[in-house]
Amino acid sequence: MTHPIWPLFDLRVVTPRLELRAIDDEIGAELAALATLGIHDPGFMPFAFEWTDVAPPQLQVNSMQHYWRHRAEWTPTSWNCTLGVIVDGVAVGSTGMMSKNFAVLRQFETGSWLGRAYQGLGIGTEMREATLQLGFVGLDAKLATTAAYADNGPSLGVTRKLGYAPNGVTRRLRRGEEATIHNFTMNRDHWQTNLRRDDIHIHGLEPCLALFGARQG
Ligand SMILES: CC(C)(COP(=O)(O)OP(=O)(O)OC[C@H]1O[C@@H](n2cnc3c(N)ncnc32)[C@H](O)[C@@H]1OP(=O)(O)O)[C@@H](O)C(=O)NCCC(=O)NCCS
């Protein structure tokens, strides 16, 4: 049965290898614990918001508050849909879609992470494809965007493999030093021609469409 108040709790995107699920408190706690085991080399910072520079147990507190905040601050004109990535019943990371004014712009940004034990196995590619499928099929988006630091090989690897178009660079401060971010876009035509899959299934989206500001029916 769909949750009577917050249908996003029942949203699922299922691929042959993994499932994307809304982050409830159980999955949130699993992800928070996973983050304490490390997501990246301590000498490297892949995230624009440097949340992994906080030590446990504050890291777990911040993680839970982050998931609650996304839910609490969600509006149809500004949302951050962060989903847990579940492989064989285990939360291995998260993938997020963010958008402002989706009803008009029909565009979303993605961001993601995996626990270190689950990196380099193709899961990142599969979860990005699942996220794009949710955006383009489920929400009828026109454009997806993504970005990564110039030295983030695996993230750029996924982006390049899927054929995103480069969209310039942004300079920003990372741990107090100058760093370069590469920006990318993917339009609906590219996704439809090259990436659309018939083995990724979306469940429970219809009752959520109004929350996304997406077309219904
Ligand atoms: C980014 C991330 C989600 C990617 O997931 P993943 O499961 O490791 O990625 P995949 O295994 O699906 O694919 C990575 C691709 O990048 C390639 N790659 C890895 N390191 C690379 C490097 N240094 N240079 C170029 N390509 C590289 C891999 O060869 C692979 O491509 P292939 O399948 O054609 O061989 C994951 O590595 C991660 O969580 N990293 C830490 C957090 C992070 O950086 N998040 C993104 C912030 S923008």
The ligand as a Gaussian input file, in Angstrom:
#p B3LYP/6-31G(d) Opt

LIG

0 1
 C       31.962000       7.910000      -8.476000
 C       31.417000       6.533000      -8.179000
 C       29.944000       6.661000      -7.735000
 C       31.486000       5.677000      -9.453000
 O       30.994000       4.396000      -9.171000
 P       31.845000       3.080000      -9.547000
 O       30.989000       1.905000      -9.275000
 O       33.152000       3.162000      -8.862000
 O       32.033000       3.281000     -11.132000
 P       31.998000       2.155000     -12.256000
 O       32.771000       0.974000     -11.785000
 O       30.595000       1.921000     -12.670000
 O       32.707000       2.918000     -13.461000
 C       33.845000       3.717000     -13.279000
 C       34.455000       3.963000     -14.639000
 O       35.481000       4.947000     -14.496000
 C       36.702000       4.415000     -14.954000
 N       37.768000       4.957000     -14.121000
 C       38.058000       4.659000     -12.842000
 N       39.116000       5.382000     -12.429000
 C       39.488000       6.149000     -13.464000
 C       40.509000       7.121000     -13.647000
 N       41.349000       7.452000     -12.670000
 N       40.583000       7.737000     -14.859000
 C       39.724000       7.434000     -15.841000
 N       38.736000       6.511000     -15.739000
 C       38.618000       5.888000     -14.552000
 C       36.559000       2.921000     -14.760000
 O       37.482000       2.214000     -15.578000
 C       35.116000       2.720000     -15.175000
 O       34.938000       2.741000     -16.581000
 P       34.839000       1.349000     -17.421000
 O       33.638000       0.614000     -16.895000
 O       34.670000       1.828000     -18.833000
 O       36.108000       0.597000     -17.155000
 C       32.214000       5.840000      -7.038000
 O       33.521000       5.549000      -7.496000
 C       32.293000       6.659000      -5.769000
 O       31.414000       6.574000      -4.942000
 N       33.380000       7.452000      -5.581000
 C       33.570000       8.238000      -4.381000
 C       32.512000       9.320000      -4.240000
 C       32.429000      10.183000      -5.471000
 O       33.426000      10.501000      -6.093000
 N       31.198000      10.574000      -5.826000
 C       30.942000      11.413000      -6.972000
 C       31.153000      12.833000      -6.633000
 S       31.027000      13.829000      -8.105000

